[in-house]
Amino acid sequence: MLRTYTGALVTLFTASTIMPALLYASTVLLYIFTARRHRAQAGHFSLGRWEIPVIAGALIWLAYELIILIGPSVFRDAQYYVLGALGVGLLVYIGQWILEPGAMRTEEGAHGADALTDTAGPAR
């Protein structure tokens, strides 16, 4: 079946284009909704006066990209692949949350600035 279906590669390329667009959109939206809470902290990333134009440009580009990739029915198979991948990821996340809830709340090892300091000394 796959040898005769010439659109398989296009479908996979389209699916692999939709996923980064969705990830980029979620990153931009998370920044928009959480940046206000962290602005008062020292070391917080800031775009200064360029923040609004950069966010606006990112949202316009993402809207354009996602309309092109999600709107046409020719990309429906790729959208199903993306939904399937997101569904599997959600199942793994829920399974991890149920089986190892402590691992979802804490991370072993150094955090923040402590992770950047080299306590082992120079490598030889």
Phi, psi and omega in degrees: 000314183293331179293333181264350180265098185283346181275001183298317181293320177296320179297317179292320177297318179295317178298321180284353173266327180291318184301309178298326178296318178293320178294318178295319178297317180293324178296315180296316180294320176297320177298316181299316186275344183244348185296326181299326181290335187253001183295329183282346182282144177291141179083006179289136177294134180218139175267357180066225182287350179272359184300309182296313178297323180293316179296316179298316178298318179296317180293321178295314179298316181295319178298315179299311182297313182290327175296318180293321185272338183253334183292303186292142180287345179295338180263013184300318179298318178296322178295324177293322175299316180296315178299320178297316179296318178294323177295316177297318178299320178295319178297319178296318179298314179296318177299317178295320180296322181283315186279325181225069184295330179294327180291339180276351183249335182228158178231132179286153176099183182284153180233153174060227183295331179297328180288338182275339180278140181265105181267348182276347182091181182290146178281141180240000000 
